[in-house]
Amino acid sequence: MKPLPLWKPVTVFVVALFSLLYAAPSMMGGVPSWWPSWLPQLVIARGLDLQGGLYLLLHVEVDKAVEQAAENMVDDVRGVMRNAKLRYRGVEHSGKEEVSVKLSQPDEMTQARKVLATEIPHAVITEDPDHTTLKLTINPKDQKEMRNFAVEQSIQTIRSRIDQFGVAEPTIQKQGEDRILVQLPGLKDSSRAKALIGRTARLEFKVVDEKGDLAAALEGRVPAGDIVLYGEQTDKKTKKANRQPYLLKKRTVLSGELLTDARVNFDSQYNEPYVSITFNSQGARKFSQLTAEHVNERMAIVLDNTVYSAPVIRERIDGGRAQISGSFTAEEAHDLAIILRAGALPAPVTIMEERTVGPTLGRDSIEHGITAALVGSLLVLAFMGIYYRAVGWLANLAVALNIVILLAILAWIQATLTLPGIAGMVLLVGMSVDANVLVNERIREELRTGKPPLLAIDLGYDTAFITILDSHITTLITALILFQFGTGPVKGFAVSLAIGLVASMFTAIFVTRVVLAMVLKNRRIKSLSI
């Protein structure tokens, strides 16, 4: 038998020790009170199917993001036209991705077109047959980027909201071109979570049109450039809420994109919660300028097209601070502060699919999954011990170490274990046993040809190595493809399988050979129990 270098048994010992230490908290169902603080404290997180929670498939209305970009382009076009001293009769959002500019002087058409093409390069500019109107359309390439960005930004915003909400180990990932998968394990208040995730939270400041005829607007005769929005007014004495209409200027003079913070406070008079908001330096300057221009006018604070308050501006407000008040409960004010801090969604999201897994079902899944894994594993291990005798029990030890290494790595990388992940473990037991079967059969073949046991062991491992390597690499490639293109549970299965395959190569080829070499070192044996 080949000489055994010292580093090999040391490697086996170190890997086994660290694997046991990292896997122990997860195997015990959590970190026990007696577990020393200087030892690993990481526990494998359980997925939605193991501990219950909320599953949502969201659809991002990406076309709304393009439409919003076109609406924002209206102010840009007005600014360009004013700076270039070009006269126009109107600039309006005339389509989903289109803005129309009606010129006062047709002879300025060429100059206007040139200036707009320079200042707004992402727009395709066309001219109407009447030679008085220019149409700016967001080019298709930028539209595609806006749609992709809307999904990516939605994922980041939702993740930020959920992190502040306090859900451990959430899964938030893109599916397809305009869908987002959200899994919230262990969540109990699903309705609150859905409201927090799906709320667009677009904060706007709009000037109240005091000169406009609100009654006529409610009958459908809304003045040009105005919009009717509603809010709720609550009587402080009766606590009854009434729906209150407001006639507002359509133009948004300040938006929530410039917010840096949002906190819940309580007023001293009624002890009711309100949300205090703080703007960044740019927002503070705009807010100061805005309040200076509209002293003694009402400014509506609008969130998702609902007017929360419309206070009268008594004087210029410096410092970039404002407050949103309404008939909030403390919990509603807290959630509003969360979504304002996390930022508005770039486009509305709708729930396409919703599933709630109860904790009882999760416990049943764990019990059934573990029972199935144990029964399957014990049957396989019993077969190995009976059929291959002493060497078979050594193979069983390698399989057990394989599972411990897998659990340790899952805990170390803080992976989430799901039912498919448990299925991957069961499959891994079979593949680990298969690798040991190949080695044992090769050793048997060498023994049948009359070779001495020690030589048969060396030849058996050497000849089986390539076959085991080939089978593990092909399966590993499959696992990597599943991880790359799969979602949710499929990824959990792929992670368990991929890690286990690498561990299986180590235990089946390296560990068992080292242990055999240590046991048989300096011994002259005539037969092998295999």
C-alpha positions as CSV (number, residue, x, y, z in Angstrom):
1,M,0.0,0.0,0.0
2,K,1.2,3.5,-0.8
3,P,2.9,5.5,2.1
4,L,0.6,7.8,4.0
5,P,1.8,11.4,4.4
6,L,1.0,13.1,7.7
7,W,-1.0,16.0,6.0
8,K,-3.7,13.6,4.8
9,P,-5.0,12.3,8.2
10,V,-4.6,15.9,9.6
11,T,-6.7,17.2,6.7
12,V,-9.4,14.6,7.4
13,F,-9.4,15.4,11.2
14,V,-9.6,19.2,10.7
15,V,-12.4,19.0,8.1
16,A,-14.4,16.6,10.2
17,L,-13.9,18.7,13.4
18,F,-14.9,22.0,11.8
19,S,-17.8,20.4,9.9
20,L,-19.2,19.0,13.2
21,L,-18.8,22.4,15.0
22,Y,-20.6,24.3,12.2
23,A,-23.3,21.7,11.6
24,A,-24.0,21.1,15.3
25,P,-26.3,24.1,16.0
26,S,-28.5,23.2,12.9
27,M,-28.6,19.5,13.9
28,M,-29.7,20.5,17.4
29,G,-32.5,22.7,16.1
30,G,-30.8,25.9,17.2
31,V,-28.0,27.2,19.4
32,P,-28.6,25.7,22.9
33,S,-27.9,27.8,26.0
34,W,-24.9,25.7,27.0
35,W,-23.2,26.2,23.7
36,P,-20.0,28.3,24.2
37,S,-20.2,31.7,22.6
38,W,-16.7,31.3,20.9
39,L,-18.0,28.3,18.9
40,P,-19.9,28.8,15.6
41,Q,-23.5,30.1,16.2
42,L,-24.8,29.9,12.6
43,V,-28.0,27.9,12.0
44,I,-29.4,26.9,8.6
45,A,-32.4,29.1,7.7
46,R,-35.6,27.2,6.9
47,G,-37.5,28.0,3.7
48,L,-41.1,28.9,3.2
49,D,-42.2,25.2,2.9
50,L,-40.6,24.3,6.2
51,Q,-41.7,27.1,8.5
52,G,-44.7,28.6,6.8
53,G,-45.1,32.1,5.5
54,L,-46.1,34.1,2.4
55,Y,-45.5,33.4,-1.3
56,L,-46.2,36.2,-3.8
57,L,-45.7,36.5,-7.5
58,L,-45.8,40.2,-8.5
59,H,-46.3,41.8,-11.8
60,V,-44.5,45.1,-12.4
61,E,-46.4,47.4,-14.7
62,V,-43.3,48.5,-16.6
63,D,-45.2,50.5,-19.2
64,K,-46.2,52.9,-16.3
65,A,-42.5,53.6,-15.7
66,V,-42.2,54.7,-19.4
67,E,-45.3,56.7,-19.1
68,Q,-44.0,58.4,-16.0
69,A,-40.7,59.2,-17.7
70,A,-42.7,60.9,-20.5
71,E,-44.6,62.9,-17.9
72,N,-41.4,64.0,-16.3
73,M,-40.1,65.0,-19.8
74,V,-42.8,67.7,-20.0
75,D,-41.0,69.9,-17.4
76,D,-37.7,69.3,-19.2
77,V,-39.1,70.4,-22.5
78,R,-40.6,73.5,-20.9
79,G,-37.3,74.4,-19.4
80,V,-35.4,73.9,-22.7
81,M,-37.9,76.0,-24.6
82,R,-37.7,78.9,-22.0
83,N,-33.9,78.8,-21.9
84,A,-33.7,79.0,-25.7
85,K,-36.3,81.8,-25.6
86,L,-38.6,79.9,-28.0
87,R,-42.3,80.7,-27.7
88,Y,-44.8,77.9,-27.4
89,R,-48.6,77.6,-26.8
90,G,-48.4,74.4,-24.8
91,V,-46.4,71.3,-23.8
92,E,-48.4,68.2,-22.8
93,H,-48.1,64.5,-22.3
94,S,-50.0,63.3,-25.4
95,G,-49.3,59.5,-25.2
96,K,-47.7,56.8,-23.1
97,E,-44.2,57.6,-24.3
98,E,-44.9,60.9,-26.1
99,V,-44.8,64.6,-25.4
100,S,-46.3,67.2,-27.8
101,V,-45.0,70.8,-28.2
102,K,-47.2,73.4,-29.9
103,L,-45.1,76.3,-31.2
104,S,-46.4,79.9,-31.4
105,Q,-44.2,80.7,-34.4
106,P,-43.9,78.0,-37.2
107,D,-40.7,79.6,-38.4
108,E,-39.0,78.6,-35.1
109,M,-39.6,74.9,-35.9
110,T,-36.1,74.1,-37.1
111,Q,-34.4,75.9,-34.2
112,A,-36.7,74.3,-31.7
113,R,-36.1,70.9,-33.1
114,K,-32.3,71.4,-33.1
115,V,-32.3,72.6,-29.4
116,L,-34.6,69.8,-28.2
117,A,-32.5,67.2,-30.0
118,T,-29.4,68.5,-28.2
119,E,-30.9,68.8,-24.8
120,I,-33.1,65.7,-24.8
121,P,-31.1,63.1,-26.7
122,H,-33.1,60.1,-25.6
123,A,-36.2,61.4,-27.5
124,V,-37.1,60.8,-31.2
125,I,-38.4,64.1,-32.6
126,T,-41.0,64.2,-35.4
127,E,-43.0,67.0,-36.9
128,D,-46.7,67.1,-37.5
129,P,-48.0,67.9,-41.0
130,D,-49.4,71.3,-39.8
131,H,-45.7,72.4,-39.1
132,T,-46.7,73.8,-35.7
133,T,-46.3,70.8,-33.4
134,L,-43.3,68.7,-32.5
135,K,-43.7,65.3,-31.0
136,L,-41.0,63.8,-28.7
137,T,-41.1,60.1,-28.3
138,I,-38.8,58.2,-26.0
139,N,-36.7,56.0,-28.3
140,P,-37.2,52.2,-28.1
141,K,-33.8,51.4,-26.7
142,D,-34.3,53.8,-23.7
143,Q,-37.8,52.4,-23.2
144,K,-36.4,48.9,-22.9
145,E,-33.8,50.1,-20.4
146,M,-36.5,51.9,-18.4
147,R,-38.6,48.7,-18.2
148,N,-35.6,46.7,-17.1
149,F,-34.6,49.3,-14.6
150,A,-38.2,49.5,-13.2
151,V,-38.1,45.8,-12.3
152,E,-34.6,46.0,-10.8
153,Q,-35.4,49.1,-8.8
154,S,-38.7,47.5,-7.7
155,I,-36.7,44.5,-6.3
156,Q,-34.4,46.8,-4.4
157,T,-37.2,48.9,-3.0
158,I,-39.2,45.9,-2.0
159,R,-36.1,44.3,-0.4
160,S,-35.5,47.5,1.6
161,R,-39.1,47.7,2.8
162,I,-39.1,44.0,3.9
163,D,-35.7,44.4,5.7
164,Q,-37.2,47.3,7.7
165,F,-40.4,45.2,8.3
166,G,-38.2,42.6,10.0
167,V,-38.7,39.4,8.0
168,A,-35.7,37.0,8.3
169,E,-34.3,35.3,5.2
170,P,-36.7,36.7,2.6
171,T,-36.4,35.5,-1.0
172,I,-36.8,38.3,-3.6
173,Q,-35.8,37.6,-7.2
174,K,-36.7,38.5,-10.7
175,Q,-38.8,36.1,-12.8
176,G,-39.1,36.6,-16.5
177,E,-39.1,40.2,-17.8
178,D,-41.6,41.9,-15.5
179,R,-42.3,39.6,-12.6
180,I,-40.9,39.4,-9.1
181,L,-41.0,36.4,-6.8
182,V,-41.3,37.2,-3.1
183,Q,-41.1,34.5,-0.3
184,L,-41.4,35.6,3.3
185,P,-40.7,32.6,5.6
186,G,-42.2,32.7,9.1
187,L,-44.5,35.7,8.3
188,K,-47.7,35.9,10.3
189,D,-49.3,39.2,9.3
190,S,-49.7,38.6,5.5
191,S,-52.2,41.5,4.9
192,R,-49.9,44.1,6.4
193,A,-46.9,42.7,4.4
194,K,-48.9,42.8,1.1
195,A,-49.9,46.4,1.8
196,L,-46.3,47.3,2.5
197,I,-44.9,45.6,-0.6
198,G,-47.5,46.6,-3.1
199,R,-47.9,50.3,-2.2
200,T,-46.4,52.5,-4.8
201,A,-45.7,55.3,-2.3
202,R,-45.3,58.1,-4.8
203,L,-45.1,61.3,-2.7
204,E,-46.0,64.6,-4.4
205,F,-46.5,68.2,-3.4
206,K,-49.1,70.0,-5.5
207,V,-50.5,73.5,-5.3
208,V,-54.3,73.8,-4.4
209,D,-56.1,75.8,-7.1
210,E,-58.0,78.2,-4.9
211,K,-59.3,80.2,-7.9
212,G,-60.7,77.2,-9.8
213,D,-64.4,76.2,-9.5
214,L,-64.4,72.9,-7.5
215,A,-68.1,72.4,-7.9
216,A,-67.8,72.6,-11.7
217,A,-64.8,70.3,-11.6
218,L,-66.7,67.7,-9.7
219,E,-69.4,67.8,-12.4
220,G,-66.7,67.0,-15.0
221,R,-65.7,70.5,-16.1
222,V,-62.1,70.3,-14.8
223,P,-60.0,73.4,-15.8
224,A,-57.0,72.8,-18.1
225,G,-53.9,72.0,-16.1
226,D,-55.9,70.9,-13.0
227,I,-56.8,67.6,-11.4
228,V,-59.4,66.5,-8.8
229,L,-58.1,64.3,-6.0
230,Y,-59.6,63.1,-2.7
231,G,-58.6,62.8,0.8
232,E,-60.1,62.0,4.2
233,Q,-61.0,64.6,6.8
234,T,-61.6,63.2,10.3
235,D,-63.7,65.1,12.8
236,K,-61.7,65.4,16.0
237,K,-64.8,65.1,18.2
238,T,-66.9,62.5,16.4
239,K,-63.9,60.6,14.9
240,K,-66.0,60.3,11.7
241,A,-64.1,60.3,8.4
242,N,-65.5,62.3,5.4
243,R,-64.3,62.1,1.8
244,Q,-62.9,65.5,0.9
245,P,-62.4,66.6,-2.8
246,Y,-59.5,68.9,-3.7
247,L,-58.9,70.8,-6.9
248,L,-55.1,70.8,-7.5
249,K,-52.7,72.0,-10.1
250,K,-51.7,69.0,-12.1
251,R,-48.0,69.8,-12.1
252,T,-46.0,68.3,-9.3
253,V,-43.8,71.0,-7.8
254,L,-41.8,68.6,-5.5
255,S,-41.6,64.8,-5.3
256,G,-40.6,62.3,-2.7
257,E,-37.5,61.3,-4.7
258,L,-35.5,63.9,-2.8
259,L,-36.4,62.5,0.7
260,T,-33.6,61.3,3.0
261,D,-35.6,60.3,6.1
262,A,-39.1,59.7,7.4
263,R,-39.9,59.2,11.1
264,V,-43.0,58.7,13.2
265,N,-43.8,61.4,15.8
266,F,-46.8,62.3,17.9
267,D,-48.5,65.7,18.2
268,S,-48.7,67.2,21.6
269,Q,-52.3,68.2,21.5
270,Y,-54.1,65.0,20.4
271,N,-51.2,62.5,20.8
272,E,-51.9,61.3,17.3
273,P,-49.1,60.0,15.1
274,Y,-47.8,61.8,12.1
275,V,-44.8,61.2,9.8
276,S,-42.0,63.8,9.8
277,I,-40.0,63.9,6.5
278,T,-36.6,65.3,5.7
279,F,-35.3,66.3,2.3
280,N,-31.8,66.2,1.1
281,S,-29.9,69.5,0.3
282,Q,-31.4,69.8,-3.2
283,G,-34.9,69.0,-1.9
284,A,-34.4,71.5,1.0
285,R,-33.6,74.3,-1.5
286,K,-36.5,73.4,-3.6
287,F,-38.9,73.2,-0.6
288,S,-37.6,76.6,0.7
289,Q,-38.1,78.2,-2.7
290,L,-41.5,76.5,-3.2
291,T,-42.9,77.7,0.2
292,A,-41.5,81.2,-0.5
293,E,-43.4,81.4,-3.8
294,H,-46.7,80.2,-2.4
295,V,-47.0,82.0,1.0
296,N,-50.7,82.2,2.1
297,E,-51.6,79.4,-0.4
298,R,-52.5,75.8,0.3
299,M,-50.0,73.1,-0.6
300,A,-51.4,69.5,-0.8
301,I,-49.3,66.6,0.3
302,V,-50.3,63.7,-2.0
303,L,-49.4,60.1,-1.5
304,D,-50.5,57.6,-4.3
305,N,-53.1,60.1,-5.6
306,T,-54.6,60.5,-2.1
307,V,-54.5,63.9,-0.4
308,Y,-53.3,63.5,3.2
309,S,-53.3,67.1,4.1
310,A,-53.4,70.6,2.5
311,P,-52.0,73.1,4.9
312,V,-51.7,76.8,4.3
313,I,-48.1,78.0,3.9
314,R,-47.8,80.9,6.4
315,E,-44.1,81.7,5.7
316,R,-41.0,80.4,3.9
317,I,-39.9,77.1,5.4
318,D,-36.2,76.4,5.6
319,G,-34.4,73.3,6.8
320,G,-36.1,70.9,4.4
321,R,-38.6,69.4,6.9
322,A,-42.3,68.7,6.5
323,Q,-44.9,66.5,8.0
324,I,-47.7,64.2,6.8
325,S,-50.6,64.0,9.1
326,G,-53.9,62.0,8.8
327,S,-56.0,59.5,10.6
328,F,-53.1,57.2,11.3
329,T,-52.8,54.4,13.8
330,A,-49.2,54.1,15.2
331,E,-48.8,50.9,13.0
332,E,-50.0,52.7,9.8
333,A,-47.7,55.6,10.5
334,H,-44.8,53.2,11.1
335,D,-45.4,51.4,7.8
336,L,-45.7,54.7,5.9
337,A,-42.4,55.8,7.3
338,I,-40.9,52.5,6.1
339,I,-42.0,52.9,2.6
340,L,-41.1,56.5,2.4
341,R,-37.5,55.7,3.6
342,A,-37.3,52.8,1.2
343,G,-38.4,55.0,-1.7
344,A,-41.3,54.8,-4.1
345,L,-41.8,52.0,-6.5
346,P,-40.9,53.1,-10.1
347,A,-44.0,51.4,-11.4
348,P,-47.2,49.9,-9.8
349,V,-47.0,46.2,-8.9
350,T,-50.0,43.8,-8.8
351,I,-50.2,40.4,-7.1
352,M,-50.6,37.7,-9.7
353,E,-50.3,34.7,-7.4
354,E,-50.5,34.4,-3.7
355,R,-50.0,31.4,-1.4
356,T,-49.9,31.2,2.4
357,V,-48.2,28.3,4.1
358,G,-49.2,27.8,7.7
359,P,-46.7,26.9,10.4
360,T,-48.5,23.6,11.0
361,L,-48.0,22.5,7.4
362,G,-44.4,23.6,7.7
363,R,-43.9,21.4,10.8
364,D,-45.5,18.5,9.1
365,S,-43.3,19.0,6.0
366,I,-40.2,19.0,8.2
367,E,-41.3,15.8,10.0
368,H,-42.3,14.0,6.9
369,G,-39.2,15.1,5.0
370,I,-36.8,14.1,7.8
371,T,-38.6,10.8,8.3
372,A,-38.4,10.0,4.5
373,A,-34.7,11.0,4.5
374,L,-33.9,8.9,7.6
375,V,-35.8,5.8,6.4
376,G,-34.2,6.0,2.9
377,S,-30.7,6.6,4.3
378,L,-30.9,3.9,6.9
379,L,-32.0,1.3,4.4
380,V,-29.2,2.2,2.0
381,L,-26.6,2.2,4.9
382,A,-27.9,-1.1,6.2
383,F,-27.4,-2.7,2.8
384,M,-23.9,-1.3,2.5
385,G,-23.0,-2.7,6.0
386,I,-24.4,-6.1,5.3
387,Y,-23.2,-6.5,1.7
388,Y,-19.7,-5.1,2.0
389,R,-19.2,-5.9,5.7
390,A,-16.3,-3.9,7.4
391,V,-15.5,-1.8,4.3
392,G,-19.2,-1.2,3.9
393,W,-19.4,0.3,7.4
394,L,-16.4,2.5,6.6
395,A,-18.3,3.7,3.5
396,N,-21.3,4.5,5.8
397,L,-19.0,6.6,7.9
398,A,-18.0,8.5,4.8
399,V,-21.6,9.1,3.8
400,A,-22.4,10.4,7.3
401,L,-19.4,12.8,7.2
402,N,-20.6,13.9,3.7
403,I,-24.0,15.0,5.2
404,V,-22.3,16.7,8.1
405,I,-20.0,18.6,5.7
406,L,-23.1,19.6,3.6
407,L,-24.9,20.9,6.7
408,A,-21.9,22.8,7.8
409,I,-21.4,24.6,4.5
410,L,-25.1,25.4,4.2
411,A,-24.9,27.0,7.7
412,W,-21.7,28.8,6.9
413,I,-23.0,30.4,3.7
414,Q,-26.4,31.0,5.4
415,A,-28.3,29.1,2.7
416,T,-32.0,28.5,3.0
417,L,-33.1,24.8,3.4
418,T,-36.2,23.8,1.6
419,L,-38.0,20.5,1.0
420,P,-36.3,20.1,-2.4
421,G,-33.1,20.7,-0.5
422,I,-33.8,17.8,1.8
423,A,-34.6,15.8,-1.4
424,G,-31.2,16.8,-2.7
425,M,-29.7,15.4,0.5
426,V,-31.4,12.0,0.0
427,L,-30.2,11.9,-3.6
428,L,-26.8,12.8,-2.3
429,V,-26.8,9.8,0.0
430,G,-27.5,7.6,-3.0
431,M,-24.7,9.2,-5.1
432,S,-22.2,8.9,-2.2
433,V,-23.0,5.3,-1.7
434,D,-22.7,4.8,-5.5
435,A,-19.2,6.2,-5.4
436,N,-18.2,3.9,-2.6
437,V,-19.9,0.9,-4.4
438,L,-17.7,1.6,-7.4
439,V,-14.5,1.6,-5.2
440,N,-15.6,-1.6,-3.4
441,E,-16.4,-3.4,-6.6
442,R,-13.1,-2.5,-8.1
443,I,-11.3,-3.8,-5.0
444,R,-13.3,-7.0,-5.2
445,E,-12.3,-7.5,-8.8
446,E,-8.6,-7.0,-8.0
447,L,-8.9,-9.5,-5.1
448,R,-10.5,-12.1,-7.5
449,T,-7.5,-11.9,-9.8
450,G,-5.3,-12.9,-6.8
451,K,-3.8,-9.6,-5.9
452,P,-2.8,-9.0,-2.3
453,P,-5.3,-7.0,-0.2
454,L,-3.2,-3.8,0.1
455,L,-2.4,-3.7,-3.6
456,A,-6.0,-4.5,-4.4
457,I,-7.0,-1.4,-2.3
458,D,-4.6,0.9,-4.2
459,L,-5.6,-0.4,-7.6
460,G,-9.3,-0.3,-6.7
461,Y,-9.2,3.4,-5.8
462,D,-7.0,4.3,-8.8
463,T,-9.2,2.6,-11.3
464,A,-12.5,3.9,-9.8
465,F,-11.3,7.5,-9.5
466,I,-11.9,8.5,-13.2
467,T,-15.4,6.9,-13.3
468,I,-16.4,8.6,-10.1
469,L,-15.0,11.9,-11.2
470,D,-16.9,11.7,-14.6
471,S,-20.2,10.9,-13.0
472,H,-19.8,13.7,-10.3
473,I,-18.8,16.3,-12.9
474,T,-21.7,15.6,-15.2
475,T,-24.2,15.8,-12.3
476,L,-22.5,18.9,-11.0
477,I,-23.0,20.6,-14.4
478,T,-26.6,19.7,-14.2
479,A,-26.9,21.2,-10.7
480,L,-25.2,24.4,-11.9
481,I,-27.6,24.7,-14.8
482,L,-30.6,24.2,-12.4
483,F,-29.2,26.9,-10.1
484,Q,-28.6,29.4,-12.9
485,F,-32.1,29.0,-14.6
486,G,-34.2,27.6,-11.8
487,T,-36.2,29.5,-9.2
488,G,-37.0,29.1,-5.5
489,P,-37.2,25.5,-4.6
490,V,-35.3,24.3,-7.7
491,K,-32.3,26.5,-6.6
492,G,-32.5,25.0,-3.1
493,F,-32.2,21.5,-4.6
494,A,-29.4,22.6,-6.8
495,V,-27.4,24.2,-4.0
496,S,-27.7,21.1,-1.8
497,L,-26.8,18.8,-4.6
498,A,-23.8,20.8,-5.8
499,I,-22.2,21.2,-2.4
500,G,-22.9,17.5,-1.6
501,L,-21.2,16.3,-4.8
502,V,-18.0,18.1,-4.0
503,A,-18.1,16.7,-0.5
504,S,-18.9,13.3,-1.9
505,M,-15.7,13.3,-4.0
506,F,-13.7,14.2,-0.9
507,T,-15.2,11.6,1.4
508,A,-15.5,8.7,-1.1
509,I,-12.1,9.0,-2.6
510,F,-10.0,10.7,0.0
511,V,-11.4,10.1,3.5
512,T,-12.1,6.3,3.1
513,R,-8.7,5.7,1.6
514,V,-6.9,7.6,4.4
515,V,-8.9,5.8,7.1
516,L,-8.1,2.4,5.5
517,A,-4.4,3.3,5.2
518,M,-4.3,4.3,8.9
519,V,-6.1,1.1,10.0
520,L,-3.9,-1.2,7.9
521,K,-0.6,0.6,8.4
522,N,2.3,-1.7,9.2
523,R,-0.1,-4.7,9.2
524,R,0.3,-7.8,7.0
525,I,-3.2,-8.9,6.1
526,K,-4.1,-12.0,4.0
527,S,-7.8,-11.2,3.5
528,L,-10.1,-8.2,3.4
529,S,-13.6,-8.0,4.8
530,I,-15.4,-6.7,1.7
